Amino acid sequence: MAPSRFQPAIVVAILLASASVLAVESWRAAFGIAIDASLLRALVYIELALPLLVLAPVPFKQRSEACVATLWAVACMLAGSATLFAFSFVSTSPFPLQTRGLCAAAWVASCGVTCLGAALEGRLGGPWLVRARVAWLCVAALPALWHYFALEYATKSLLHLRPLSPQWLLAAYPDADWETFTYWPLLALGGGTWLAALILTRGRA
Amino acid sequence: MTRNSTFTIQYSRRAALRVVQFCILSFAFCICCGSAAAQAINHDETRLLSAPNGRPGCYAPLQVVFDAPEGAKSALVECISDGVVLTRQVNIEKAGRASTQLPWLVAKGSKVRVTINGQSDEFTPAMPTRPQPPGYGRLYAAVFAPDVARARDLLPPGDDLTCDFYSEREAFEDWRLLDGYDAVLILDTANAAFYAKFWAAIREHRTLGGVTLSHTGLQSGTGISPILGAEPDEEASPWSFGECAGLRYVGGAGAHYEFSRTGRFSRAVLIAACRHQRWRGDDIPPAGPAPSRAVAEPFERGWLYPQGQEPPSAPAMFFALAGLALLLTVLGPIVAARLTSRAWVAPLAIAVGATALCALGLLQSGPPATVEVFSVESRAGDLASTRSYISCEAISGAPETWTIHLDAEGPHRLARSAPARVGCRAWVVDTPLTPLLEAGRPVTLVSGKIEGQIFRDYAAKARRGQTGYDEGSARILDWWLERFAYRGCDARIAPATPDRTPPTDWPNVFWRNRGAITVTPVRK
């Protein structure tokens, strides 16, 4: 697990590396991506997966450390956005800008869940951080698979689960708008778990 | 409450009412002044000089009259039509009535705008009541004569010829005002100043396919040579009709006919000269619709469709932003750890820096819109003109309006918006007197055959790359042959190297030259 302080660098590096991979023409053709809005869309998908994979605060026992972990999450989100916006020369599509709300919600949820895991690990011991991350990964990723299987093999869609997954939401709402407040489950999850992490660390010096 | 205080309150209320009244009046006065300044165009005197005639889809001369306020130094006059804006800067010497002439597109929605000191006024002139559509059997001519009444007697209106009459003083300096006319006739004029003003416009109009007629005696009489016909780079040949004899000069796509002053000129001579040129020396007109600059067939039939956007290459700004993001996120924590022991400084610094980079990233211009150009050069002798077919996809950031400054230096281009397939925009641009393009081996189209093959077989060979044409040239050749070969238009055709100079200064645009051909008409 990389130290928290290099997580923004990891976010930037992964996005740039992904863009480099997609710049290879044969690979780009294999993915069905051109140097246009589709490249930005692919990068947004990768960016939305990063909160699930990258964010891992150090187990902490102090409340201030929870705040610092949150600051690192904010730094990661903004570094990812800066990298994404550097690719604005590719297309004038408003899609990256429109997905900033969704991206922020994803980082909030990931931050809250991982902070809770880190606080539990700091207080109780045991691999709580890993458990929290795996649980969050399942919650975030499985609905997408459910959605896929539901669309492929059944007549009934499980679209009611779409707010639980950022990728799911993106797939369901390709033109997701900033102003549409459809991310409340993610924000509620992130806020609730973050508050729980603060409560768990209350009174501990 | 005392009496004094009541009086004071009443007095202050009156004062407040007066202040409010003053404010309202001042506001109304300002609005009146503003609207008076904004209504600069004189709607009564602004008129089409060719009225009641006008060729739909072509530009006609419009006299714009406007009132210049005190202190105004210049006015910007614009002719605004769908996709094209023509602008002219008019210097104002003194306040009051001012006027200018500019081409106005004969089409619905076409309007003029006058902007003075930041305030603008718009006016939509009435459409001509007698539209003059192009036709081989019906000519539309401009006649310049010192005695307009005599000229009207000489050229009475008829079904086969419609004339607009202008006096010498109304001579146009710009060919774009003559856009709609098939022919320009200059009668009985020996005024050197008139020719000096008119010469360039006439010459450019002729290279684009116009027919001009004048007396031969004018040159020797005025001592001005070359004036209209005697261009050193134009080929002369004898020509006669009835009692009227003279010389025919070929320059570009058009021709100039000089007739003797001793001969008897009539409307029949004018019609015969025009037919001689437009029917390519044949006794019968070519098949199909008559040529007109208003026709933009390749886009209508989908021949020349855009090939998609050129993939953008990463600009220096991208590398700078990506590098800065990487440096910030790698060095930020290390430097912050060296400078301070507070844990929150590093993420905060990275967050602030990344926000700035976000803003810089959003300032980047989008990918350049790809604009495609096909060109057809009309060449005769050493004179040529070019018609460019320009199209682009209607994506975000793609150009929407072609702006032409009528007073600008350089070629006197004239653009008109053309109907295009869904999701695309198209223009047809005429450029007179273009430098000759480098051309390949010419082939001759005679009676629908090229090198012994039906023109379609030859076009198929060209598309397969079995001739000297590349892909783009083969496409424009294919269209040209389909358009003209059936109509008895014989010509020498050759692939050409397109001009790399961008036709206009659109920002953030990638110009893709698809192909060019050069065409020299062959007469019967």
Interface residues (C-beta under 8 A of the other chain):
Chain A: R5 F6 P8 A9 V11 V12 A13 L16 A34 I35 D36 S64 E65 C67 V68 L71 W72 V74 A75 L78 A79 S81 A82 T83 L84 F85 A86 F87 S88 F89 V90 S91 T92 S93 L97
Chain B: Q309 P311 P312 A314 P315 M317 F318 L321 A322 A325 L326 L328 T329 V330 G332 P333 A337 A343 W344 A346 P347 L348 I350 A351 A354 T355 L357 C358 L360 G361 L362 Q364 S365 G366 P367 I395 S396 G397
